[in-house]
């Protein structure tokens, strides 16, 4: 099973970006999205250090709500 994590871009330097989600920041590669227009503030799906697709803020929030529910049920 592959897991992608939605994150928001906070800085871009060439094909590298600093992304954050839930207080965690990571350096990720934008190489796989080189044919798409991405900018600071955009949401992207991250998998093994690569942004694999651009997504809307609503899609990112929906994913995080689902992850939060799964984590809560696992700790119950």
Phi and psi in degrees as GROMACS dihedral restraints (atoms count N, CA, C in turn):
[ dihedral_restraints ]
;  ai    aj    ak    al  type     phi  dphi    fc
    3     4     5     6     1  -103.2    20    10
    4     5     6     7     1   143.5    20    10
    6     7     8     9     1  -124.8    20    10
    7     8     9    10     1   125.8    20    10
    9    10    11    12     1  -107.8    20    10
   10    11    12    13     1   141.9    20    10
   12    13    14    15     1  -115.0    20    10
   13    14    15    16     1   125.2    20    10
   15    16    17    18     1   -75.4    20    10
   16    17    18    19     1   133.7    20    10
   18    19    20    21     1  -140.5    20    10
   19    20    21    22     1   158.9    20    10
   21    22    23    24     1  -104.9    20    10
   22    23    24    25     1   135.4    20    10
   24    25    26    27     1   -74.0    20    10
   25    26    27    28     1   127.4    20    10
   27    28    29    30     1  -111.6    20    10
   28    29    30    31     1   -18.0    20    10
   30    31    32    33     1  -159.2    20    10
   31    32    33    34     1   147.3    20    10
   33    34    35    36     1  -129.0    20    10
   34    35    36    37     1   136.1    20    10
   36    37    38    39     1  -137.9    20    10
   37    38    39    40     1    94.3    20    10
   39    40    41    42     1    66.0    20    10
   40    41    42    43     1  -123.6    20    10
   42    43    44    45     1   -93.4    20    10
   43    44    45    46     1    12.1    20    10
   45    46    47    48     1  -113.9    20    10
   46    47    48    49     1   147.1    20    10
   48    49    50    51     1  -138.8    20    10
   49    50    51    52     1   150.4    20    10
   51    52    53    54     1   -99.5    20    10
   52    53    54    55     1   122.9    20    10
   54    55    56    57     1  -122.3    20    10
   55    56    57    58     1   155.0    20    10
   57    58    59    60     1  -140.0    20    10
   58    59    60    61     1   152.1    20    10
   60    61    62    63     1  -159.7    20    10
   61    62    63    64     1   129.9    20    10
   63    64    65    66     1    53.5    20    10
   64    65    66    67     1    39.2    20    10
   66    67    68    69     1    82.3    20    10
   67    68    69    70     1     2.0    20    10
   69    70    71    72     1  -108.2    20    10
   70    71    72    73     1   133.7    20    10
   72    73    74    75     1  -114.5    20    10
   73    74    75    76     1   145.1    20    10
   75    76    77    78     1  -142.1    20    10
   76    77    78    79     1   149.3    20    10
   78    79    80    81     1   -87.4    20    10
   79    80    81    82     1   129.8    20    10
   81    82    83    84     1  -132.9    20    10
   82    83    84    85     1   158.5    20    10
   84    85    86    87     1   -91.9    20    10
   85    86    87    88     1   135.9    20    10
   87    88    89    90     1   -99.2    20    10
   88    89    90    91     1     7.2    20    10
   90    91    92    93     1   -53.5    20    10
   91    92    93    94     1   -40.6    20    10
   93    94    95    96     1   -71.5    20    10
   94    95    96    97     1   -12.5    20    10
   96    97    98    99     1  -109.2    20    10
   97    98    99   100     1    21.4    20    10
   99   100   101   102     1   -61.8    20    10
  100   101   102   103     1   -20.0    20    10
  102   103   104   105     1   -92.3    20    10
  103   104   105   106     1     0.6    20    10
  105   106   107   108     1  -110.8    20    10
  106   107   108   109     1   152.1    20    10
  108   109   110   111     1   -85.8    20    10
  109   110   111   112     1   114.3    20    10
  111   112   113   114     1  -122.7    20    10
  112   113   114   115     1   147.7    20    10
  114   115   116   117     1  -143.7    20    10
  115   116   117   118     1   162.8    20    10
  117   118   119   120     1   -54.9    20    10
  118   119   120   121     1   133.6    20    10
  120   121   122   123     1   101.4    20    10
  121   122   123   124     1   -20.1    20    10
  123   124   125   126     1   -71.0    20    10
  124   125   126   127     1   154.9    20    10
  126   127   128   129     1  -103.9    20    10
  127   128   129   130     1   137.9    20    10
  129   130   131   132     1  -135.5    20    10
  130   131   132   133     1   154.1    20    10
  132   133   134   135     1   -91.4    20    10
  133   134   135   136     1   126.2    20    10
  135   136   137   138     1  -106.8    20    10
  136   137   138   139     1   132.2    20    10
  138   139   140   141     1  -138.4    20    10
  139   140   141   142     1   124.6    20    10
  141   142   143   144     1    42.5    20    10
  142   143   144   145     1    45.3    20    10
  144   145   146   147     1    86.7    20    10
  145   146   147   148     1     2.1    20    10
  147   148   149   150     1  -118.7    20    10
  148   149   150   151     1   137.9    20    10
  150   151   152   153     1   -76.5    20    10
  151   152   153   154     1   120.3    20    10
  153   154   155   156     1  -103.8    20    10
  154   155   156   157     1   -20.6    20    10
  156   157   158   159     1  -163.7    20    10
  157   158   159   160     1   155.5    20    10
  159   160   161   162     1   -85.7    20    10
  160   161   162   163     1   146.1    20    10
  162   163   164   165     1  -141.7    20    10
  163   164   165   166     1   164.3    20    10
  165   166   167   168     1   -80.3    20    10
  166   167   168   169     1   162.1    20    10
  168   169   170   171     1   -61.0    20    10
  169   170   171   172     1   -38.6    20    10
  171   172   173   174     1   -63.0    20    10
  172   173   174   175     1   -41.4    20    10
  174   175   176   177     1   -64.5    20    10
  175   176   177   178     1   -40.6    20    10
  177   178   179   180     1   -64.0    20    10
  178   179   180   181     1   -45.9    20    10
  180   181   182   183     1   -62.1    20    10
  181   182   183   184     1   -41.2    20    10
  183   184   185   186     1   -62.2    20    10
  184   185   186   187     1   -42.8    20    10
  186   187   188   189     1   -61.7    20    10
  187   188   189   190     1   -44.8    20    10
  189   190   191   192     1   -66.1    20    10
  190   191   192   193     1   -34.9    20    10
  192   193   194   195     1   -62.4    20    10
  193   194   195   196     1   -42.1    20    10
  195   196   197   198     1   -64.7    20    10
  196   197   198   199     1   -45.2    20    10
  198   199   200   201     1   -60.0    20    10
  199   200   201   202     1   -42.5    20    10
  201   202   203   204     1   -61.3    20    10
  202   203   204   205     1   -41.6    20    10
  204   205   206   207     1   -64.0    20    10
  205   206   207   208     1   -43.0    20    10
  207   208   209   210     1   -63.1    20    10
  208   209   210   211     1   -43.6    20    10
  210   211   212   213     1   -64.4    20    10
  211   212   213   214     1   -40.5    20    10
  213   214   215   216     1   -64.5    20    10
  214   215   216   217     1   -41.2    20    10
  216   217   218   219     1   -70.3    20    10
  217   218   219   220     1   -30.2    20    10
  219   220   221   222     1   -71.1    20    10
  220   221   222   223     1   -32.1    20    10
  222   223   224   225     1   -91.2    20    10
  223   224   225   226     1    -3.8    20    10
